[in-house]
Amino acid sequence: MQTTRLNNGIEMPILGYGVFQITDHKECQSCVRQAIRDGYHLFDTASAYYNEQDVGKACREMVKDCAVNREDLFLTTKVWLQDYGDGKTTQSVERSLKKMGMEYLDLVLLLSRSGLVRAIGVSNFTEKKLEELLDMAQIIPAVNQIERHPFYTEDRYIARMKGMGVQAESWGALCEGLKGIFHNPVLTRIGEKYGKSAAQVAIRWNIQTGCIALTKSVRPEKMKEDIEVFDFTLTQDEIREIASLDAGHSEIIDLENPVTERLLLKAKLLA
Ligand SMILES: NC(=O)c1ccc[n+]([C@@H]2O[C@H](COP(=O)([O-])OP(=O)(O)OC[C@H]3O[C@@H](n4cnc5c(N)ncnc54)[C@H](OP(=O)(O)O)[C@@H]3O)[C@@H](O)[C@H]2O)c1
């Protein structure tokens, strides 16, 4: 798996497997084990996904079976909004570590200065919020995980983040399957040239344009498909053509909408 160097020097895989909405514990564990067999090293969970324990269990089993070294895995979790603040954030990270049965995490999204994590980052920070944060932060976040796919390219912001030393990471790299992405004529036509699917072209475009891409599938054949993106290279013309699919706004969640913000801030995690 290819990696990229974060602003604190640590290496992060450029493609990862996310477990959002995999609610069945056995299924989640089996998917993570399968993903490791397929070659995924980066895993993305969150306290709010209620499956940190499954990601941890599957990873520990695979390490025990010598299928992978812990040092080669890159485990990300996220602190939920209600758990912001000095003491609360540390407690949330400690809870995540305990659930996962891990000694350390590689990346925690939403800030904490704990020694229990190798890198800290943020998620869903708009340009304005990231600028405000950088004005006062003692540590520049290593990563900002945002929605990004061919229908919401955020190219200017991605370049701006690069200038700030913040690595962009795409969630919903497949637009959560919305907007007919898997049959999009542009992605399909470009894919035909390389013997690849529209999904593989979307993922390749994401990593070739400087983002770490996260995808999720519970189907073994699709998990394999989503990682088989390292044997072809899109041309600059193809990258430009894909960028022209940009709708200029989110297809999944509108973070600028005060109603969304209010709903998210109100949502409490179950114990
Ligand atoms: N920070 C945040 O706010 C945030 C928000 C959302 C997600 N995330 C992270 O990003 C990860 C990925 O995003 P996501 O899960 O929302 O969506 P996604 O990866 O863009 O899309 C997932 C959907 O695509 C389908 N799929 C995957 N590969 C496919 C392929 N090759 N062909 C056809 N269908 C395919 C999956 O179906 P099947 O499962 O049925 O195969 C699923 O319906 C999440 O799991 C999570 O870790 C973060």
The ligand as an SDF file (V2000), in Angstrom:
LIG
                    3D

 48 52  0  0  0  0  0  0  0  0999 V2000
  -16.0780   12.0190    8.7570 N   0  0  0  0  0  0  0  0  0  0  0  0
  -17.3090   11.8580    8.3370 C   0  0  0  0  0  0  0  0  0  0  0  0
  -18.1930   12.6870    8.5900 O   0  0  0  0  0  0  0  0  0  0  0  0
  -17.6610   10.6450    7.5150 C   0  0  0  0  0  0  0  0  0  0  0  0
  -18.9330   10.5570    6.9270 C   0  0  0  0  0  0  0  0  0  0  0  0
  -19.2340    9.4340    6.1600 C   0  0  0  0  0  0  0  0  0  0  0  0
  -18.2870    8.4500    5.9730 C   0  0  0  0  0  0  0  0  0  0  0  0
  -17.0420    8.5360    6.5780 N   0  0  0  0  0  0  0  0  0  0  0  0
  -16.0230    7.4690    6.4070 C   0  0  0  0  0  0  0  0  0  0  0  0
  -15.7760    7.2470    5.0110 O   0  0  0  0  0  0  0  0  0  0  0  0
  -16.0190    5.8640    4.7080 C   0  0  0  0  0  0  0  0  0  0  0  0
  -16.4980    5.7080    3.2560 C   0  0  0  0  0  0  0  0  0  0  0  0
  -17.6590    6.4810    3.0190 O   0  0  0  0  0  0  0  0  0  0  0  0
  -19.1290    5.8800    2.9430 P   0  0  0  0  0  0  0  0  0  0  0  0
  -19.1620    4.5540    3.6060 O   0  0  0  0  0  0  0  0  0  0  0  0
  -20.0540    6.9000    3.4750 O   0  0  0  0  0  0  0  0  0  0  0  0
  -19.4620    5.7610    1.4060 O   0  0  0  0  0  0  0  0  0  0  0  0
  -18.7270    5.2860    0.0480 P   0  0  0  0  0  0  0  0  0  0  0  0
  -17.5480    4.4540    0.3110 O   0  0  0  0  0  0  0  0  0  0  0  0
  -18.6090    6.4820   -0.8070 O   0  0  0  0  0  0  0  0  0  0  0  0
  -19.8730    4.3900   -0.6070 O   0  0  0  0  0  0  0  0  0  0  0  0
  -20.3230    3.2310   -0.0070 C   0  0  0  0  0  0  0  0  0  0  0  0
  -21.4050    2.6290   -0.8950 C   0  0  0  0  0  0  0  0  0  0  0  0
  -20.8530    2.2200   -2.1430 O   0  0  0  0  0  0  0  0  0  0  0  0
  -21.0880    0.8160   -2.3540 C   0  0  0  0  0  0  0  0  0  0  0  0
  -19.8800    0.3270   -3.0340 N   0  0  0  0  0  0  0  0  0  0  0  0
  -18.5960    0.3340   -2.5710 C   0  0  0  0  0  0  0  0  0  0  0  0
  -17.7530   -0.1000   -3.5260 N   0  0  0  0  0  0  0  0  0  0  0  0
  -18.4940   -0.3780   -4.6180 C   0  0  0  0  0  0  0  0  0  0  0  0
  -18.1920   -0.8300   -5.9290 C   0  0  0  0  0  0  0  0  0  0  0  0
  -16.9450   -1.0880   -6.3220 N   0  0  0  0  0  0  0  0  0  0  0  0
  -19.2280   -1.0190   -6.8070 N   0  0  0  0  0  0  0  0  0  0  0  0
  -20.5080   -0.7730   -6.4250 C   0  0  0  0  0  0  0  0  0  0  0  0
  -20.8590   -0.3510   -5.1960 N   0  0  0  0  0  0  0  0  0  0  0  0
  -19.8610   -0.1370   -4.2970 C   0  0  0  0  0  0  0  0  0  0  0  0
  -21.3610    0.2300   -0.9900 C   0  0  0  0  0  0  0  0  0  0  0  0
  -22.2650   -0.8380   -1.0970 O   0  0  0  0  0  0  0  0  0  0  0  0
  -22.1150   -2.2540   -0.3450 P   0  0  0  0  0  0  0  0  0  0  0  0
  -21.5880   -2.0050    1.0480 O   0  0  0  0  0  0  0  0  0  0  0  0
  -23.4850   -2.8250   -0.3750 O   0  0  0  0  0  0  0  0  0  0  0  0
  -21.1510   -3.0300   -1.1750 O   0  0  0  0  0  0  0  0  0  0  0  0
  -22.0220    1.4100   -0.2690 C   0  0  0  0  0  0  0  0  0  0  0  0
  -23.4150    1.4570   -0.5990 O   0  0  0  0  0  0  0  0  0  0  0  0
  -17.0400    5.4490    5.7850 C   0  0  0  0  0  0  0  0  0  0  0  0
  -17.1850    4.0520    5.9270 O   0  0  0  0  0  0  0  0  0  0  0  0
  -16.4760    6.1390    7.0100 C   0  0  0  0  0  0  0  0  0  0  0  0
  -15.3880    5.4240    7.5600 O   0  0  0  0  0  0  0  0  0  0  0  0
  -16.7410    9.6270    7.3390 C   0  0  0  0  0  0  0  0  0  0  0  0
  1  2  1  0
  2  3  2  0
  2  4  1  0
  4  5  1  0
  4 48  2  0
  5  6  2  0
  6  7  1  0
  7  8  2  0
  8  9  1  0
  8 48  1  0
  9 10  1  0
  9 46  1  0
 10 11  1  0
 11 12  1  0
 11 44  1  0
 12 13  1  0
 13 14  1  0
 14 15  2  0
 14 16  1  0
 14 17  1  0
 17 18  1  0
 18 19  2  0
 18 20  1  0
 18 21  1  0
 21 22  1  0
 22 23  1  0
 23 24  1  0
 23 42  1  0
 24 25  1  0
 25 26  1  0
 25 36  1  0
 26 27  1  0
 26 35  1  0
 27 28  2  0
 28 29  1  0
 29 30  1  0
 29 35  2  0
 30 31  1  0
 30 32  2  0
 32 33  1  0
 33 34  2  0
 34 35  1  0
 36 37  1  0
 36 42  1  0
 37 38  1  0
 38 39  2  0
 38 40  1  0
 38 41  1  0
 42 43  1  0
 44 45  1  0
 44 46  1  0
 46 47  1  0
M  CHG  2   8   1  16  -1
M  END
$$$$
